[in-house]
Amino acid sequence: MIKIESIALTAALFGATHAAGCFPAYVSGTEYDSGDQVSVTSTVTTTTTEQCELNSAGCGPSGFKTTTTSVTSSYNYQCVDGAYGVYCKSPDFNPDGIHGSVAWTQESAECTGAAGSQATTTAAPPQPWSGAGCPEAYAAGTSYDAADTVSSGGLVYECAAAPNNLFCGQAGYEPGTGDVWTILGSCTGSMAPTGSPAFTTLTDMGGCPSKWAAGATYEEGDKVSSGGLVFECRAFPFSSHCGQAGYEPISEANGEAWKDAWTVAGYCDGTISPTSAPSFDPANVSGCPVAWAAGNQDAYVGDDLVSVVVQTTPEVKFVYKCKDWPFSGFCGQFSPIADGGDQGWEIVGKCEGSISPTSSPTFDSVSLVSGGCPGVYDKANTSYEAGDAVSYVASTSPPRTLVYECKPYPYNGYCNNEAFAPGTDNVATGWDLKGYCEGTISPTVSPTAYANDPLASVPAECEAETAASGSVDTCYYTKDVTTEESCTCSDSDCPNPNGLTGSACTKEVTVTHCPTVASYSATATYAAGDVVRVGTKRFKCKEWPFYLWCGNAYYAPTGEDYGDAWSTDGDCPPPLP
């Protein structure tokens, strides 16, 4: 059997045609598709050196003459059919470039003049973009924000939305080479320089909030001031950088890295005016709870009450209530009357004396989970699945044990990541807080993984396992494997185009295998057609070129962008009884 690849066939048909007129000129960045026809005009300059007679025209003092010749030629190209046609739109695969032959087929003869109606081109060159002139040229290594614009090769590109904008400045993701930049159109010239920043374009934020402090814990929406500007901490996961050294707003210590953590919210003047003294209903004045004491993120839970001395002569105390999770994590880190205290505390009223008896903080904000406490969360366990319940000891004195439940797909993938474990700031990504518990569940059952046990018999479609007397697991998939085997040249099913004799001939044999559907691993290498599972959900690695990302953790089936590498493949059957 003779196979001719589509690229070779296109070359054979297109390349043999004598070119007459030239097709429309190739324009970098245009959305070309298979079958589109373009022309490229290039000039090749050659230099030759030959001996000459001294003192003759052009002859140098050493007796040699150098002649430079430039030859300009034009050729037609056609975008190939098949998978490689997707590269025709990439500037890195321009027809006469080093990789051009992968995506384009060149006519054998030069072209002259215009091809007129002969050209078949579905793509149109990019229209001019909406701005005036070209924005700043792309610079590798720059930290770009979402929607930032750059110019490259006469085209304007816009950086992708978060979090993909983190790739915009990285090598391998330059404009025209990946999915993180979008073409807005073409441009010429340069943009007129902008004047000094005008505060009239920003929001007046009133008084200035406190200045940025290294090591402080900032959350999404927290605001700081610097140089008359107000900066707002970005959403998770970028908020984790807001208090780190090198991310101070408008800091030159780490270039523009601060933009990864902060956005400009507006401008300010002076300081935030102190709020008026809280007013309370005198009937609500009562004894004072225990005084606030510094602690870790688990020192207080929602609705815990503390008292703080706000005036010494005469002594005045206020009562503050700890906010519900996740803000309760700040209650032990910041005093209610300190900068940052309003992140975790809200004022209740004025108090006098003490509460008698003084009770320990209670779990009023969460309910009791009946049946006792499930097993304690184990960071070494990588088999947690949706619905699994664990307990977490939040405090030993007083005793506080919380119950968490692993969230449904796709968030259950975080349940096996220590960075999202109960007790961390990121716990809500993978776990739901169900309440608190007392005692233990009897018997305590550890979370169990999907039991992918062997079937009682090998399915008929599993040819390889049947021939090897092997076994097939409950959750499996089929994969055809083709190999080349020797055959007797005279047999009817043995190809023999060269008239050979004996057993010198070969044939292709395809056998169906039934591999097990194993759990996805970020360290494994996957090929097109491979199937993995997350819990009982199956995912299939896409065909070329998308399978190249199947082993990249960023495109894991548990992530938001898994569709760039994986497609859903149903569910595993229930485990065997």
Secondary structure, DSSP 4 states (H G I P E B T S, - for coil): -----HHHHHHHHHHTSPP-SBPSBP-TT----TT-EEEEEEEEEEEEEEE--TTSTT--TTSEEEEEEEEEEEEEEEEPSSGGGGGGG-GGG-TTSTTHHHHEEEEEEE--SB-GGG------PPPBPSSSSB-PBP-TT--PPTT-EEEETTEEEEEPSTTGGGGTTSTT--TTTSSSEEEEEE--SBPPPP-S--GGGS-B--SB-PBP-TT----TT-EEEETTEEEEEPPTTGGGGTTSTT-STT-STTTTGGGGTEEEEEE--SBPPPPPPP---GGG-EEE-PBP----TTS--TT-EEEEEEEETTEEEEEEEEPPTTGGGGTTTS-TTSTTGGGTEEEEEEEEEE-SS-PPP--TTSPBPTT-B-PBP-TT-----TT-EEEEEEEETTEEEEEEEEPPTTGGGGGG-GGGSTTSTTGGGTEEEEEE--SB-SSPPPP-----PBPSS--TT-HHHHHTT---BSSB--EEEEEEEEE-TTSTTS--TT---TT-EEEEEEEEE--B-EEP-TTS---TT-EEEETTEEEEEPSTTGGGGTT-GGG-TTSTTGGGTEEEEEEPPPPP-
